[in-house]
Amino acid sequence: MAVQLDPQLLEILACPSEDHAPLTPAGDRLVCTACGRRYPVVDGIPVLLLDEALPPEDAPAPEHPGNAG
């Protein structure tokens, strides 16, 4: 489902990371135009918490110390 937010709200929303870059809708998430973090939109409300953000799609998967061979 595509994000449907008020265009005026989208104009003022920014990534909570240090660069505070604008966000663009992509599917059911808002994506930072600078760092690429993906923020969920739950019941029409953007969840702009760094702890809730998904890494950029092209980021490598985090390594788990127990998986090292």
VMD Tcl script that draws the C-alpha trace (Angstrom):
set ca {
  {0.00 0.00 0.00}
  {1.38 3.41 -0.94}
  {1.94 6.14 1.63}
  {-0.73 8.82 1.40}
  {0.21 11.87 3.43}
  {-0.79 15.50 3.11}
  {1.60 17.17 0.63}
  {2.19 20.03 3.09}
  {3.22 17.53 5.75}
  {5.63 15.84 3.34}
  {7.24 19.23 2.66}
  {8.21 19.69 6.32}
  {9.11 16.12 7.27}
  {12.83 15.40 7.48}
  {15.04 12.50 8.44}
  {15.90 12.56 12.16}
  {19.55 11.71 11.42}
  {22.21 14.41 11.49}
  {21.69 15.51 7.88}
  {17.92 16.22 8.28}
  {17.36 15.49 4.59}
  {13.87 15.47 3.03}
  {11.85 12.25 2.91}
  {10.11 10.82 -0.13}
  {7.30 8.25 -0.18}
  {8.20 4.79 -1.48}
  {5.60 2.08 -1.11}
  {4.51 1.94 2.52}
  {7.55 3.82 3.83}
  {9.24 7.20 3.75}
  {12.82 7.14 2.47}
  {15.54 9.64 3.35}
  {16.97 11.29 0.24}
  {20.45 11.42 1.82}
  {21.09 8.33 3.95}
  {18.45 6.02 2.45}
  {16.96 4.95 5.78}
  {13.38 3.74 5.41}
  {10.78 4.82 7.95}
  {7.45 3.02 8.39}
  {4.08 4.76 8.24}
  {1.65 3.17 10.71}
  {-2.04 4.04 10.39}
  {-1.12 7.16 8.42}
  {1.44 8.35 10.99}
  {5.14 8.46 10.04}
  {7.33 6.75 12.65}
  {10.48 8.87 12.42}
  {12.60 7.09 15.00}
  {16.12 6.03 14.09}
  {15.63 2.82 16.10}
  {12.56 1.93 13.98}
  {14.15 2.76 10.61}
  {15.25 0.09 8.18}
  {18.70 0.48 6.64}
  {19.02 1.53 3.01}
  {18.05 -1.23 0.59}
  {21.57 -1.41 -0.83}
  {23.22 -1.65 2.63}
  {24.92 -4.93 3.48}
  {23.20 -7.12 6.05}
  {24.62 -6.65 9.56}
  {27.04 -9.35 10.63}
  {26.28 -11.36 13.73}
  {29.36 -12.23 15.83}
  {28.15 -15.79 16.38}
  {28.02 -16.45 12.61}
  {31.71 -15.87 11.94}
  {33.29 -19.03 10.66}
}
mol new
graphics top color blue
foreach p $ca { graphics top sphere $p radius 0.5 }
foreach p [lrange $ca 0 end-1] q [lrange $ca 1 end] { graphics top cylinder $p $q radius 0.2 }
display resetview
